[in-house]
Amino acid sequence: MRLRIFTIIALFILQLAQIKGFGFCSYAIFSSDVASEQNHENNAENQIDPKGIIFEHLGDRYGWEVPFAHHYSIPLPIIIRDYTGEWHIFSSAKLEHGKTYNGFYIAGEDSPYKGKIVGINPEKVGDDAIYRPFDISITKNVAALLICALVVVCMVFSIRGWYKKNPNRAPRKTKGMLEFIVEFVYGGVIRPTLGAKSKRFAPFLLTIFFFILVMNLLGLIVIFPGGANLTGNIAITLVLAIMTFIFTNIRATKHYWKEIFWPDIPLFLKFPIPIMQTIEIFGMFTKPAALTVRLFANMMGGHMIVITLTLLIFIFAAFGAVAAGGSLIISLAFSLFMLVLDVLVSFIQAYVFTMLSTIFIALSHESGHEEHNINEESVKRIDSADVPVENAI
């Protein structure tokens, strides 16, 4: 937390110092008409685009930008196939700042392929010569996904390895905290909801919890390997929701499908017009849609608020040194507050996604009123059983 606070303060100071005509150094310029005219020209040249900055941060790119110097970036591998079927693998640094390499370049603002790699086909002319190659490059979001997956694997296997070596001892420090989180999710959500089937689905549910949590927390860090807005990307949250959809329906019971295609309701509601069947089938797809939008909107909104608060410094700086100083203090205070709140939201959103996924899976494994899936005695046996944490993982 201290590193994040110091990083944000340094970011604000450095960005303010780099903008001409802004900050306390420009106070004397406003004293004369000539200086005011020059300041107006400088402001016009340095006018920021809040919308562009926000969506640039929330979007994906072929390089990993360096904090405090966004004109530099950490190069990532470009892997594309051209119109002839030939593969090209090279560094993204060869395409930075409008460069062209082997006929490939990153499309500009006026292109329908904005921000994507496009190629030039010499066999065609005009707009037909520009084409979109088959692109499987390691972009910023892809690299961040690999980093998050590696972190989760290290976390899980560190706990499992500890219990194998020390079966009768309790872990401390980091491993103890991870054990507490596992027990909180498994003992508080998965086991009470799924009962006897908890061991079958616990690996998936705990993995998806830690994966979302790590993505959320790394997205709040300014410097590498953080800064990627993964859960603020709807494509990533959609894939996570589809995985829950698959686990929910792939092993669903006969009673679950019966309630969808022939529910126990009055006949006129399901035949000859399948009113309830249509509603139930529609509900199958609204559940993953709700998971997708809830996680995406909450995490993207948090990032957007922090960026907007930061941009207020540069917007108010145009009104003079007093406005710049006041906006700096206010924006910094609210940004720090929002970052602390985002840490809490990161845990909450991972927990909510896991809890809803657990409920959806439990609903698909109901056995009907006459054969309830878990009776009171089985619940007592499950609660009293000594289930090691490594088995749950």
C-alpha positions as a Markdown table, in Angstrom:
| # | Residue | x | y | z |
|---|---|---|---|---|
| 1 | Met | 0.0 | 0.0 | 0.0 |
| 2 | Arg | 2.8 | 2.4 | 0.8 |
| 3 | Leu | 4.5 | 1.7 | -2.5 |
| 4 | Arg | 1.2 | 2.4 | -4.3 |
| 5 | Ile | 0.7 | 5.7 | -2.5 |
| 6 | Phe | 4.3 | 6.9 | -3.2 |
| 7 | Thr | 4.0 | 5.8 | -6.8 |
| 8 | Ile | 0.8 | 7.8 | -7.3 |
| 9 | Ile | 2.2 | 10.9 | -5.6 |
| 10 | Ala | 5.3 | 10.7 | -7.8 |
| 11 | Leu | 3.1 | 10.2 | -10.9 |
| 12 | Phe | 1.1 | 13.4 | -10.1 |
| 13 | Ile | 4.2 | 15.5 | -9.5 |
| 14 | Leu | 6.1 | 14.2 | -12.6 |
| 15 | Gln | 3.1 | 14.7 | -14.9 |
| 16 | Leu | 2.4 | 18.2 | -13.6 |
| 17 | Ala | 6.1 | 19.1 | -14.1 |
| 18 | Gln | 6.1 | 17.8 | -17.7 |
| 19 | Ile | 3.1 | 19.9 | -18.8 |
| 20 | Lys | 4.0 | 23.4 | -20.0 |
| 21 | Gly | 2.0 | 26.3 | -18.7 |
| 22 | Phe | 0.6 | 24.3 | -15.8 |
| 23 | Gly | 1.4 | 24.4 | -12.1 |
| 24 | Phe | 2.9 | 27.0 | -9.9 |
| 25 | Cys | 5.7 | 27.9 | -12.3 |
| 26 | Ser | 3.1 | 29.5 | -14.7 |
| 27 | Tyr | 1.6 | 31.9 | -12.2 |
| 28 | Ala | 3.8 | 34.9 | -13.3 |
| 29 | Ile | 2.8 | 34.3 | -16.9 |
| 30 | Phe | -0.7 | 35.4 | -16.4 |
| 31 | Ser | 0.5 | 38.9 | -15.5 |
| 32 | Ser | 0.9 | 40.2 | -19.0 |
| 33 | Asp | -1.2 | 40.0 | -22.2 |
| 34 | Val | 1.7 | 38.7 | -24.3 |
| 35 | Ala | 2.4 | 35.9 | -21.8 |
| 36 | Ser | -1.2 | 35.1 | -21.6 |
| 37 | Glu | -1.4 | 34.6 | -25.4 |
| 38 | Gln | 1.7 | 32.4 | -25.3 |
| 39 | Asn | 0.2 | 30.4 | -22.4 |
| 40 | His | -3.0 | 30.0 | -24.4 |
| 41 | Glu | -1.0 | 28.6 | -27.3 |
| 42 | Asn | 0.8 | 26.2 | -25.0 |
| 43 | Asn | -2.4 | 25.1 | -23.5 |
| 44 | Ala | -3.9 | 24.4 | -26.9 |
| 45 | Glu | -0.9 | 22.3 | -27.8 |
| 46 | Asn | -0.9 | 20.4 | -24.5 |
| 47 | Gln | -4.7 | 20.0 | -24.3 |
| 48 | Ile | -5.4 | 16.6 | -22.9 |
| 49 | Asp | -8.1 | 14.3 | -24.2 |
| 50 | Pro | -9.8 | 12.7 | -21.1 |
| 51 | Lys | -11.9 | 10.3 | -23.2 |
| 52 | Gly | -8.8 | 9.1 | -25.1 |
| 53 | Ile | -6.7 | 8.7 | -22.0 |
| 54 | Ile | -9.4 | 6.8 | -20.1 |
| 55 | Phe | -10.1 | 4.3 | -22.9 |
| 56 | Glu | -6.4 | 4.0 | -23.7 |
| 57 | His | -5.8 | 2.8 | -20.2 |
| 58 | Leu | -8.8 | 0.5 | -20.1 |
| 59 | Gly | -8.0 | -1.0 | -23.5 |
| 60 | Asp | -5.3 | -3.4 | -24.7 |
| 61 | Arg | -2.1 | -2.7 | -26.6 |
| 62 | Tyr | 0.9 | -4.5 | -28.1 |
| 63 | Gly | 3.4 | -3.1 | -25.6 |
| 64 | Trp | 3.5 | -2.7 | -21.8 |
| 65 | Glu | 3.8 | 1.1 | -21.1 |
| 66 | Val | 6.4 | 2.3 | -18.7 |
| 67 | Pro | 5.1 | 4.4 | -15.7 |
| 68 | Phe | 5.9 | 8.1 | -15.8 |
| 69 | Ala | 7.1 | 7.7 | -19.4 |
| 70 | His | 4.3 | 6.4 | -21.6 |
| 71 | His | 6.2 | 7.1 | -24.8 |
| 72 | Tyr | 8.4 | 4.1 | -23.8 |
| 73 | Ser | 7.0 | 0.6 | -23.5 |
| 74 | Ile | 8.2 | -2.9 | -22.6 |
| 75 | Pro | 8.2 | -4.8 | -26.0 |
| 76 | Leu | 6.0 | -7.9 | -26.3 |
| 77 | Pro | 6.2 | -10.6 | -29.0 |
| 78 | Ile | 4.1 | -10.1 | -32.2 |
| 79 | Ile | 2.9 | -13.3 | -33.8 |
| 80 | Ile | 1.0 | -12.9 | -37.1 |
| 81 | Arg | 0.3 | -14.7 | -40.3 |
| 82 | Asp | 0.1 | -12.7 | -43.6 |
| 83 | Tyr | -2.1 | -13.2 | -46.6 |
| 84 | Thr | 0.3 | -15.7 | -48.1 |
| 85 | Gly | 0.2 | -18.0 | -45.0 |
| 86 | Glu | 3.7 | -17.1 | -43.9 |
| 87 | Trp | 4.2 | -16.5 | -40.1 |
| 88 | His | 6.1 | -13.5 | -38.8 |
| 89 | Ile | 7.4 | -13.3 | -35.2 |
| 90 | Phe | 9.1 | -10.1 | -34.1 |
| 91 | Ser | 9.2 | -7.5 | -31.2 |
| 92 | Ser | 6.4 | -4.9 | -30.8 |
| 93 | Ala | 9.2 | -2.3 | -30.5 |
| 94 | Lys | 9.5 | -2.4 | -34.3 |
| 95 | Leu | 5.9 | -1.0 | -34.7 |
| 96 | Glu | 6.1 | 1.6 | -31.9 |
| 97 | His | 5.5 | 5.3 | -32.8 |
| 98 | Gly | 4.1 | 4.7 | -36.2 |
| 99 | Lys | 6.9 | 2.5 | -37.5 |
| 100 | Thr | 6.4 | -0.1 | -40.3 |
| 101 | Tyr | 8.0 | -3.5 | -40.4 |
| 102 | Asn | 7.8 | -6.0 | -43.2 |
| 103 | Gly | 4.7 | -4.2 | -44.5 |
| 104 | Phe | 2.9 | -4.3 | -41.1 |
| 105 | Tyr | 2.0 | -1.3 | -38.9 |
| 106 | Ile | -0.5 | -0.4 | -36.2 |
| 107 | Ala | -3.6 | 1.3 | -37.6 |
| 108 | Gly | -4.3 | 4.9 | -36.7 |
| 109 | Glu | -7.3 | 6.7 | -35.4 |
| 110 | Asp | -9.1 | 7.0 | -38.8 |
| 111 | Ser | -8.8 | 3.3 | -39.6 |
| 112 | Pro | -11.6 | 0.8 | -39.0 |
| 113 | Tyr | -8.8 | -1.4 | -37.5 |
| 114 | Lys | -7.8 | 1.3 | -35.0 |
| 115 | Gly | -5.1 | 0.1 | -32.6 |
| 116 | Lys | -4.7 | -3.3 | -34.5 |
| 117 | Ile | -1.9 | -4.5 | -36.7 |
| 118 | Val | -2.7 | -4.3 | -40.4 |
| 119 | Gly | -0.7 | -5.3 | -43.4 |
| 120 | Ile | -0.2 | -4.1 | -47.0 |
| 121 | Asn | -0.9 | -6.5 | -49.9 |
| 122 | Pro | 1.3 | -5.4 | -52.8 |
| 123 | Glu | -1.0 | -7.3 | -55.2 |
| 124 | Lys | -3.8 | -4.9 | -54.6 |
| 125 | Val | -4.3 | -1.1 | -54.7 |
| 126 | Gly | -6.1 | 1.5 | -52.6 |
| 127 | Asp | -8.0 | 0.6 | -49.6 |
| 128 | Asp | -8.2 | -3.0 | -50.7 |
| 129 | Ala | -4.4 | -3.4 | -50.2 |
| 130 | Ile | -4.8 | -3.0 | -46.4 |
| 131 | Tyr | -5.8 | -6.2 | -44.7 |
| 132 | Arg | -6.0 | -7.6 | -41.2 |
| 133 | Pro | -3.6 | -10.5 | -40.7 |
| 134 | Phe | -4.3 | -13.5 | -38.5 |
| 135 | Asp | -3.1 | -12.2 | -35.2 |
| 136 | Ile | -2.2 | -14.2 | -32.1 |
| 137 | Ser | 0.3 | -11.8 | -30.6 |
| 138 | Ile | 1.1 | -11.6 | -26.9 |
| 139 | Thr | -0.6 | -8.3 | -26.0 |
| 140 | Lys | -0.6 | -6.6 | -22.7 |
| 141 | Asn | -3.7 | -8.3 | -21.5 |
| 142 | Val | -2.5 | -11.7 | -22.7 |
| 143 | Ala | 0.8 | -11.2 | -20.9 |
| 144 | Ala | -1.0 | -10.1 | -17.7 |
| 145 | Leu | -3.3 | -13.2 | -17.9 |
| 146 | Leu | -0.2 | -15.4 | -18.0 |
| 147 | Ile | 1.3 | -13.6 | -15.1 |
| 148 | Cys | -1.9 | -13.9 | -13.0 |
| 149 | Ala | -2.1 | -17.6 | -13.9 |
| 150 | Leu | 1.5 | -18.1 | -12.8 |
| 151 | Val | 0.9 | -16.3 | -9.5 |
| 152 | Val | -2.2 | -18.4 | -8.8 |
| 153 | Val | -0.4 | -21.6 | -9.5 |
| 154 | Cys | 2.5 | -20.6 | -7.2 |
| 155 | Met | 0.0 | -19.7 | -4.4 |
| 156 | Val | -2.0 | -22.9 | -4.7 |
| 157 | Phe | 1.0 | -25.3 | -4.9 |
| 158 | Ser | 2.8 | -23.4 | -2.0 |
| 159 | Ile | -0.1 | -24.3 | 0.3 |
| 160 | Arg | -0.4 | -27.8 | -1.0 |
| 161 | Gly | 3.4 | -28.4 | -0.6 |
| 162 | Trp | 3.3 | -27.0 | 3.0 |
| 163 | Tyr | 0.6 | -29.5 | 4.1 |
| 164 | Lys | 2.4 | -32.4 | 2.5 |
| 165 | Lys | 5.6 | -31.5 | 4.4 |
| 166 | Asn | 3.9 | -30.4 | 7.6 |
| 167 | Pro | 0.6 | -32.3 | 8.0 |
| 168 | Asn | 0.3 | -31.5 | 11.7 |
| 169 | Arg | 1.3 | -27.9 | 11.7 |
| 170 | Ala | -0.5 | -24.7 | 10.9 |
| 171 | Pro | 1.1 | -22.3 | 8.4 |
| 172 | Arg | 1.9 | -18.8 | 9.3 |
| 173 | Lys | 2.4 | -15.4 | 7.6 |
| 174 | Thr | 1.6 | -15.5 | 3.9 |
| 175 | Lys | 0.6 | -19.2 | 3.8 |
| 176 | Gly | -1.5 | -18.7 | 6.9 |
| 177 | Met | -3.4 | -15.8 | 5.3 |
| 178 | Leu | -3.9 | -17.9 | 2.1 |
| 179 | Glu | -5.2 | -20.8 | 4.3 |
| 180 | Phe | -7.6 | -18.4 | 6.0 |
| 181 | Ile | -9.0 | -17.2 | 2.6 |
| 182 | Val | -9.4 | -20.8 | 1.4 |
| 183 | Glu | -11.2 | -21.8 | 4.5 |
| 184 | Phe | -13.4 | -18.7 | 4.3 |
| 185 | Val | -14.5 | -19.4 | 0.8 |
| 186 | Tyr | -14.7 | -23.2 | 1.0 |
| 187 | Gly | -16.2 | -23.4 | 4.5 |
| 188 | Gly | -18.4 | -20.4 | 4.2 |
| 189 | Val | -19.8 | -20.7 | 0.6 |
| 190 | Ile | -18.9 | -23.9 | -1.2 |
| 191 | Arg | -19.4 | -26.6 | 1.4 |
| 192 | Pro | -22.7 | -25.3 | 2.9 |
| 193 | Thr | -24.1 | -24.8 | -0.7 |
| 194 | Leu | -23.0 | -27.9 | -2.5 |
| 195 | Gly | -22.8 | -30.3 | 0.4 |
| 196 | Ala | -21.6 | -33.7 | -0.6 |
| 197 | Lys | -20.7 | -32.4 | -4.1 |
| 198 | Ser | -18.4 | -29.7 | -2.7 |
| 199 | Lys | -15.2 | -31.7 | -3.2 |
| 200 | Arg | -16.0 | -32.2 | -6.9 |
| 201 | Phe | -16.5 | -28.5 | -7.7 |
| 202 | Ala | -14.2 | -26.9 | -5.1 |
| 203 | Pro | -11.1 | -26.9 | -7.3 |
| 204 | Phe | -12.8 | -25.0 | -10.1 |
| 205 | Leu | -14.5 | -22.5 | -7.7 |
| 206 | Leu | -11.4 | -21.8 | -5.6 |
| 207 | Thr | -9.3 | -21.4 | -8.7 |
| 208 | Ile | -11.7 | -18.9 | -10.2 |
| 209 | Phe | -11.9 | -17.0 | -6.9 |
| 210 | Phe | -8.1 | -16.6 | -6.6 |
| 211 | Phe | -7.7 | -15.9 | -10.3 |
| 212 | Ile | -10.2 | -13.0 | -10.2 |
| 213 | Leu | -8.7 | -11.8 | -7.0 |
| 214 | Val | -5.2 | -11.7 | -8.4 |
| 215 | Met | -6.4 | -10.0 | -11.6 |
| 216 | Asn | -8.2 | -7.3 | -9.6 |
| 217 | Leu | -5.3 | -6.6 | -7.3 |
| 218 | Leu | -2.6 | -6.5 | -10.0 |
| 219 | Gly | -4.8 | -4.1 | -11.9 |
| 220 | Leu | -4.5 | -1.6 | -9.1 |
| 221 | Ile | -0.7 | -1.6 | -9.2 |
| 222 | Val | 0.8 | 1.2 | -11.3 |
| 223 | Ile | 4.1 | -0.4 | -12.2 |
| 224 | Phe | 4.9 | -3.7 | -14.0 |
| 225 | Pro | 3.6 | -6.4 | -13.7 |
| 226 | Gly | 0.5 | -4.5 | -12.7 |
| 227 | Gly | -1.6 | -1.9 | -14.5 |
| 228 | Ala | -3.5 | -4.2 | -16.9 |
| 229 | Asn | -7.3 | -3.8 | -16.6 |
| 230 | Leu | -8.2 | -7.4 | -17.0 |
| 231 | Thr | -11.5 | -7.7 | -15.2 |
| 232 | Gly | -12.4 | -4.4 | -16.7 |
| 233 | Asn | -12.3 | -6.2 | -20.1 |
| 234 | Ile | -15.7 | -7.7 | -20.9 |
| 235 | Ala | -14.1 | -10.4 | -23.1 |
| 236 | Ile | -12.2 | -11.8 | -20.1 |
| 237 | Thr | -15.2 | -11.7 | -17.7 |
| 238 | Leu | -17.3 | -13.3 | -20.5 |
| 239 | Val | -15.0 | -16.3 | -20.7 |
| 240 | Leu | -15.0 | -16.7 | -16.9 |
| 241 | Ala | -18.9 | -16.7 | -17.0 |
| 242 | Ile | -18.9 | -19.2 | -19.9 |
| 243 | Met | -16.8 | -21.5 | -17.8 |
| 244 | Thr | -19.4 | -21.3 | -15.0 |
| 245 | Phe | -22.1 | -21.9 | -17.6 |
| 246 | Ile | -20.4 | -25.1 | -18.7 |
| 247 | Phe | -19.8 | -26.4 | -15.2 |
| 248 | Thr | -23.5 | -25.6 | -14.4 |
| 249 | Asn | -25.0 | -27.4 | -17.3 |
| 250 | Ile | -22.6 | -30.1 | -18.3 |
| 251 | Arg | -23.3 | -32.3 | -15.3 |
| 252 | Ala | -26.8 | -31.1 | -14.5 |
| 253 | Thr | -29.4 | -33.6 | -13.1 |
| 254 | Lys | -32.4 | -34.9 | -14.9 |
| 255 | His | -34.6 | -32.9 | -12.5 |
| 256 | Tyr | -32.8 | -29.7 | -13.6 |
| 257 | Trp | -33.6 | -30.3 | -17.3 |
| 258 | Lys | -37.1 | -31.4 | -16.5 |
| 259 | Glu | -37.8 | -28.2 | -14.7 |
| 260 | Ile | -36.6 | -26.3 | -17.8 |
| 261 | Phe | -38.5 | -28.2 | -20.5 |
| 262 | Trp | -41.5 | -29.5 | -18.5 |
| 263 | Pro | -41.8 | -27.7 | -15.2 |
| 264 | Asp | -44.4 | -28.6 | -12.5 |
| 265 | Ile | -46.9 | -25.8 | -13.4 |
| 266 | Pro | -50.4 | -25.6 | -14.9 |
| 267 | Leu | -50.5 | -27.1 | -18.3 |
| 268 | Phe | -51.7 | -23.9 | -20.1 |
| 269 | Leu | -48.4 | -22.2 | -19.2 |
| 270 | Lys | -46.3 | -24.8 | -21.0 |
| 271 | Phe | -48.5 | -26.2 | -23.7 |
| 272 | Pro | -49.3 | -25.6 | -26.6 |
| 273 | Ile | -47.4 | -22.3 | -26.3 |
| 274 | Pro | -44.1 | -23.0 | -24.4 |
| 275 | Ile | -44.2 | -19.8 | -22.3 |
| 276 | Met | -42.3 | -21.2 | -19.3 |
| 277 | Gln | -39.9 | -23.2 | -21.3 |
| 278 | Thr | -38.9 | -20.0 | -23.2 |
| 279 | Ile | -38.5 | -18.1 | -19.9 |
| 280 | Glu | -36.4 | -21.0 | -18.4 |
| 281 | Ile | -34.1 | -21.3 | -21.4 |
| 282 | Phe | -33.7 | -17.5 | -21.5 |
| 283 | Gly | -32.8 | -17.7 | -17.8 |
| 284 | Met | -30.0 | -20.2 | -18.5 |
| 285 | Phe | -28.2 | -17.5 | -20.5 |
| 286 | Thr | -29.1 | -14.5 | -18.3 |
| 287 | Lys | -27.1 | -16.0 | -15.4 |
| 288 | Pro | -23.7 | -16.0 | -17.1 |
| 289 | Ala | -24.6 | -12.6 | -18.6 |
| 290 | Ala | -25.2 | -11.2 | -15.1 |
| 291 | Leu | -21.9 | -12.6 | -14.0 |
| 292 | Thr | -20.1 | -11.0 | -16.9 |
| 293 | Val | -21.6 | -7.5 | -16.6 |
| 294 | Arg | -21.4 | -7.4 | -12.8 |
| 295 | Leu | -17.7 | -8.1 | -12.6 |
| 296 | Phe | -16.9 | -6.0 | -15.7 |
| 297 | Ala | -18.9 | -2.9 | -14.7 |
| 298 | Asn | -17.7 | -2.8 | -11.1 |
| 299 | Met | -14.0 | -3.1 | -11.9 |
| 300 | Met | -14.0 | -0.9 | -15.0 |
| 301 | Gly | -16.0 | 1.8 | -13.0 |
| 302 | Gly | -13.3 | 1.8 | -10.3 |
| 303 | His | -10.5 | 2.3 | -12.7 |
| 304 | Met | -12.4 | 5.0 | -14.6 |
| 305 | Ile | -13.1 | 6.9 | -11.4 |
| 306 | Val | -9.4 | 6.9 | -10.3 |
| 307 | Ile | -8.3 | 8.1 | -13.8 |
| 308 | Thr | -11.0 | 10.8 | -13.9 |
| 309 | Leu | -9.9 | 12.1 | -10.5 |
| 310 | Thr | -6.3 | 12.2 | -11.8 |
| 311 | Leu | -7.3 | 14.1 | -14.9 |
| 312 | Leu | -9.1 | 16.8 | -12.8 |
| 313 | Ile | -5.6 | 18.1 | -11.9 |
| 314 | Phe | -4.8 | 18.9 | -15.5 |
| 315 | Ile | -8.3 | 20.2 | -16.3 |
| 316 | Phe | -8.3 | 22.7 | -13.4 |
| 317 | Ala | -4.6 | 23.6 | -14.0 |
| 318 | Ala | -5.8 | 25.7 | -16.9 |
| 319 | Phe | -7.5 | 28.1 | -14.5 |
| 320 | Gly | -4.2 | 29.0 | -12.7 |
| 321 | Ala | -1.9 | 28.0 | -9.9 |
| 322 | Val | -4.4 | 28.2 | -7.1 |
| 323 | Ala | -6.8 | 25.9 | -8.9 |
| 324 | Ala | -4.0 | 23.5 | -9.8 |
| 325 | Gly | -2.8 | 23.3 | -6.2 |
| 326 | Gly | -6.3 | 22.8 | -4.8 |
| 327 | Ser | -7.2 | 20.2 | -7.4 |
| 328 | Leu | -3.9 | 18.4 | -6.8 |
| 329 | Ile | -4.7 | 18.0 | -3.0 |
| 330 | Ile | -8.3 | 17.0 | -3.6 |
| 331 | Ser | -7.7 | 14.6 | -6.4 |
| 332 | Leu | -4.8 | 13.0 | -4.6 |
| 333 | Ala | -6.9 | 12.5 | -1.5 |
| 334 | Phe | -9.9 | 11.1 | -3.3 |
| 335 | Ser | -7.7 | 8.9 | -5.6 |
| 336 | Leu | -6.0 | 7.3 | -2.6 |
| 337 | Phe | -9.4 | 6.7 | -1.0 |
| 338 | Met | -10.7 | 5.1 | -4.2 |
| 339 | Leu | -7.7 | 2.9 | -4.4 |
| 340 | Val | -8.2 | 1.7 | -0.9 |
| 341 | Leu | -11.9 | 1.1 | -1.6 |
| 342 | Asp | -10.9 | -0.8 | -4.8 |
| 343 | Val | -8.8 | -3.2 | -2.8 |
| 344 | Leu | -11.9 | -4.0 | -0.8 |
| 345 | Val | -14.0 | -4.2 | -4.0 |
| 346 | Ser | -11.5 | -6.6 | -5.5 |
| 347 | Phe | -12.1 | -9.1 | -2.7 |
| 348 | Ile | -15.9 | -8.5 | -2.8 |
| 349 | Gln | -16.2 | -9.0 | -6.5 |
| 350 | Ala | -14.1 | -12.2 | -6.5 |
| 351 | Tyr | -16.3 | -13.5 | -3.6 |
| 352 | Val | -19.6 | -12.6 | -5.2 |
| 353 | Phe | -18.6 | -14.2 | -8.5 |
| 354 | Thr | -17.6 | -17.4 | -6.7 |
| 355 | Met | -20.7 | -17.4 | -4.5 |
| 356 | Leu | -23.1 | -16.9 | -7.5 |
| 357 | Ser | -21.3 | -19.6 | -9.5 |
| 358 | Thr | -21.6 | -22.0 | -6.5 |
| 359 | Ile | -25.4 | -21.2 | -6.3 |
| 360 | Phe | -25.9 | -21.8 | -10.0 |
| 361 | Ile | -24.1 | -25.1 | -9.9 |
| 362 | Ala | -26.1 | -26.2 | -6.8 |
| 363 | Leu | -29.4 | -25.3 | -8.5 |
| 364 | Ser | -28.4 | -27.6 | -11.4 |
| 365 | His | -27.9 | -30.5 | -9.1 |
| 366 | Glu | -31.2 | -30.5 | -7.3 |
| 367 | Ser | -32.9 | -33.9 | -7.2 |
| 368 | Gly | -36.5 | -32.8 | -6.6 |
| 369 | His | -38.7 | -32.5 | -3.6 |
| 370 | Glu | -39.0 | -36.2 | -3.0 |
| 371 | Glu | -35.3 | -36.8 | -3.2 |
| 372 | His | -33.6 | -33.8 | -1.6 |
| 373 | Asn | -29.9 | -33.8 | -2.4 |
| 374 | Ile | -28.7 | -33.5 | 1.2 |
| 375 | Asn | -30.5 | -34.4 | 4.4 |
| 376 | Glu | -29.7 | -33.1 | 7.9 |
| 377 | Glu | -27.6 | -36.1 | 8.8 |
| 378 | Ser | -25.4 | -35.8 | 5.7 |
| 379 | Val | -24.9 | -32.1 | 6.5 |
| 380 | Lys | -23.8 | -32.9 | 10.0 |
| 381 | Arg | -21.3 | -35.5 | 8.7 |
| 382 | Ile | -19.9 | -33.1 | 6.2 |
| 383 | Asp | -19.5 | -30.3 | 8.8 |
| 384 | Ser | -17.9 | -32.6 | 11.3 |
| 385 | Ala | -15.5 | -34.2 | 8.7 |
| 386 | Asp | -11.9 | -33.1 | 8.8 |
| 387 | Val | -11.4 | -31.9 | 5.2 |
| 388 | Pro | -7.8 | -30.8 | 4.6 |
| 389 | Val | -7.4 | -27.5 | 2.8 |
| 390 | Glu | -5.1 | -29.1 | 0.1 |
| 391 | Asn | -8.0 | -31.5 | -0.8 |
| 392 | Ala | -10.3 | -28.6 | -1.3 |
| 393 | Ile | -7.8 | -26.9 | -3.6 |
